Amino acid sequence: MREVRISLVGFGIVGHGVLEVVRRKRELLRNMGLDLRVVSVTDIKGTLFDGDGIDPSRLHGAKTLEGIANLGIIGKEAIQEIDSDLVVEVTPTNIVHGQPGLGHIEEALKLGKHVVTSNKGPLVVAFNHLQELAQDNGVMLKYEATVGGTMPLISLIEKNLVGNEILSIRGIFNGTCNYILTRMMEEKYTYSYALTEAQELGIAEADPAYDVDGIDTAGKVVILANSIFGMDAKYDDVSVTGIRDITPEALNLAWERGYLVKLIGEVPALTVKPMLVPRRSPLAVGGTLNVASIETDLSGTITVTGLGAGSIETASAIVSDVVSIYTSRQIDP
Ligand SMILES: NC(=O)c1ccc[n+]([C@@H]2O[C@H](COP(=O)([O-])OP(=O)(O)OC[C@H]3O[C@@H](n4cnc5c(N)ncnc54)[C@H](OP(=O)(O)O)[C@@H]3O)[C@@H](O)[C@H]2O)c1
């Protein structure tokens, strides 16, 4: 049985999901020869440490570690001090400077710890630097959950499409925009009415700019460009148009001609913009779903769809990445 000591940094929606998935899948993972133990959880209040593995029931459904943390260390210090093999980094995304996640991931990699993250910021800002750091230190950096949440895209290309040249990837990478456009189309809502509904349902943030202006999708386009196409793209290289100016009339006109309007990110074109998608196209998914069509030289076009967000769903992608590190033959973990 291989014991894997995990430090979890960030204790929000995804952090809670990771603790829960590790607990729920404990036996399944043990049957695979892996004893995954989340030995520490860190947020901005402190760190909860238990070398035997933290039992989520001990947290009594707490939203933060206030009054629960047993160590007064956070951030890079916690990553240094805790004896762990792997860091799961799930702090908030900032695609301008990448912090605090960038510092956390750099620290972990320098210390020879594998990193799995759902945090786009550090990868948008410094993808190639972080991959080099991982290689120099003989560890792995995995980030499936940064693009499309639980939808398998990066691992699908890396594992199952080996030998294929990837010609392009086009997709819907933001569930909030897809939900708003779907409701505008189906219910004839205005943009602002559909946005308000999405906010009331918790699908859109109070400040929706990050989603509706295409910033989130552009970040994912940068990650795909650098990871799949070996580019050195930065956020500013992406041409970005969001969905604020789309009217129900435009959606209706498109529908009458056999199309839907979707916010599409495209690589290596490095574009994010509303585009016409044939109603019968595999890209024509509704609600909060994400979708990606991968155009290849050998396998034709392969389309995957799935939930781009959610606590357990995103945690599923993270735990899959953790498992893949210990079942990979590339590096002796
Ligand atoms: N939610 C999803 O479905 C989803 C899907 C795919 C990717 N992601 C990405 O995954 C990451 C986590 O998302 P989330 O929804 O879990 O966010 P969240 O609910 O806002 O949680 C972030 C957590 O990080 C903590 N934090 C902030 N600064 C920190 C620091 N310096 N050190 C340690 N912890 C710190 C926050 O504490 P406070 O709350 O006390 O500030 C909070 O516990 C984000 O980068 C997000 O973009 C999320």
The ligand as an SDF file (V2000), in Angstrom:
LIG
                    3D

 48 52  0  0  0  0  0  0  0  0999 V2000
  -16.0220   26.0830   -7.5890 N   0  0  0  0  0  0  0  0  0  0  0  0
  -15.8590   25.3740   -8.7090 C   0  0  0  0  0  0  0  0  0  0  0  0
  -16.7340   24.6390   -9.1250 O   0  0  0  0  0  0  0  0  0  0  0  0
  -14.5550   25.4510   -9.4600 C   0  0  0  0  0  0  0  0  0  0  0  0
  -14.4170   24.7130  -10.6620 C   0  0  0  0  0  0  0  0  0  0  0  0
  -13.1890   24.7130  -11.3360 C   0  0  0  0  0  0  0  0  0  0  0  0
  -12.1410   25.4800  -10.8330 C   0  0  0  0  0  0  0  0  0  0  0  0
  -12.3220   26.2260   -9.7000 N   0  0  0  0  0  0  0  0  0  0  0  0
  -11.1730   26.9780   -9.1830 C   0  0  0  0  0  0  0  0  0  0  0  0
  -10.7370   26.3140   -7.9950 O   0  0  0  0  0  0  0  0  0  0  0  0
  -10.2650   27.2640   -7.0490 C   0  0  0  0  0  0  0  0  0  0  0  0
  -11.0730   27.1410   -5.7720 C   0  0  0  0  0  0  0  0  0  0  0  0
  -12.4240   27.4250   -6.0730 O   0  0  0  0  0  0  0  0  0  0  0  0
  -13.5200   27.5160   -4.9290 P   0  0  0  0  0  0  0  0  0  0  0  0
  -14.8180   27.6240   -5.6220 O   0  0  0  0  0  0  0  0  0  0  0  0
  -13.2970   26.4380   -3.9330 O   0  0  0  0  0  0  0  0  0  0  0  0
  -13.1650   28.9300   -4.2890 O   0  0  0  0  0  0  0  0  0  0  0  0
  -13.5990   29.4610   -2.8560 P   0  0  0  0  0  0  0  0  0  0  0  0
  -14.8470   28.8100   -2.4230 O   0  0  0  0  0  0  0  0  0  0  0  0
  -13.5210   30.9410   -2.9230 O   0  0  0  0  0  0  0  0  0  0  0  0
  -12.4430   28.9200   -1.8840 O   0  0  0  0  0  0  0  0  0  0  0  0
  -11.1470   29.4290   -1.8800 C   0  0  0  0  0  0  0  0  0  0  0  0
  -10.5410   29.0980   -0.5440 C   0  0  0  0  0  0  0  0  0  0  0  0
   -9.1820   29.5480   -0.5100 O   0  0  0  0  0  0  0  0  0  0  0  0
   -8.9890   30.2660    0.7150 C   0  0  0  0  0  0  0  0  0  0  0  0
   -7.8720   31.1630    0.5920 N   0  0  0  0  0  0  0  0  0  0  0  0
   -7.8260   32.4150    0.1000 C   0  0  0  0  0  0  0  0  0  0  0  0
   -6.5610   32.8760    0.1690 N   0  0  0  0  0  0  0  0  0  0  0  0
   -5.8150   31.9160    0.7370 C   0  0  0  0  0  0  0  0  0  0  0  0
   -4.4560   31.7970    1.1200 C   0  0  0  0  0  0  0  0  0  0  0  0
   -3.6020   32.7880    0.9270 N   0  0  0  0  0  0  0  0  0  0  0  0
   -4.0460   30.6420    1.7080 N   0  0  0  0  0  0  0  0  0  0  0  0
   -4.8920   29.6210    1.9170 C   0  0  0  0  0  0  0  0  0  0  0  0
   -6.1970   29.6710    1.5860 N   0  0  0  0  0  0  0  0  0  0  0  0
   -6.6440   30.8140    1.0100 C   0  0  0  0  0  0  0  0  0  0  0  0
  -10.3140   30.9480    0.9340 C   0  0  0  0  0  0  0  0  0  0  0  0
  -10.4440   31.4020    2.2750 O   0  0  0  0  0  0  0  0  0  0  0  0
  -11.4770   32.6080    2.5820 P   0  0  0  0  0  0  0  0  0  0  0  0
  -12.8160   32.1930    2.0400 O   0  0  0  0  0  0  0  0  0  0  0  0
  -11.4490   32.7160    4.0640 O   0  0  0  0  0  0  0  0  0  0  0  0
  -10.9400   33.7960    1.8700 O   0  0  0  0  0  0  0  0  0  0  0  0
  -11.2360   29.7750    0.6240 C   0  0  0  0  0  0  0  0  0  0  0  0
  -11.2420   28.8480    1.6900 O   0  0  0  0  0  0  0  0  0  0  0  0
  -10.4010   28.6350   -7.7080 C   0  0  0  0  0  0  0  0  0  0  0  0
   -9.1560   28.9910   -8.2390 O   0  0  0  0  0  0  0  0  0  0  0  0
  -11.4420   28.4130   -8.7920 C   0  0  0  0  0  0  0  0  0  0  0  0
  -11.2730   29.2770   -9.8840 O   0  0  0  0  0  0  0  0  0  0  0  0
  -13.4950   26.2140   -9.0040 C   0  0  0  0  0  0  0  0  0  0  0  0
  1  2  1  0
  2  3  2  0
  2  4  1  0
  4  5  1  0
  4 48  2  0
  5  6  2  0
  6  7  1  0
  7  8  2  0
  8  9  1  0
  8 48  1  0
  9 10  1  0
  9 46  1  0
 10 11  1  0
 11 12  1  0
 11 44  1  0
 12 13  1  0
 13 14  1  0
 14 15  2  0
 14 16  1  0
 14 17  1  0
 17 18  1  0
 18 19  2  0
 18 20  1  0
 18 21  1  0
 21 22  1  0
 22 23  1  0
 23 24  1  0
 23 42  1  0
 24 25  1  0
 25 26  1  0
 25 36  1  0
 26 27  1  0
 26 35  1  0
 27 28  2  0
 28 29  1  0
 29 30  1  0
 29 35  2  0
 30 31  1  0
 30 32  2  0
 32 33  1  0
 33 34  2  0
 34 35  1  0
 36 37  1  0
 36 42  1  0
 37 38  1  0
 38 39  2  0
 38 40  1  0
 38 41  1  0
 42 43  1  0
 44 45  1  0
 44 46  1  0
 46 47  1  0
M  CHG  2   8   1  16  -1
M  END
$$$$
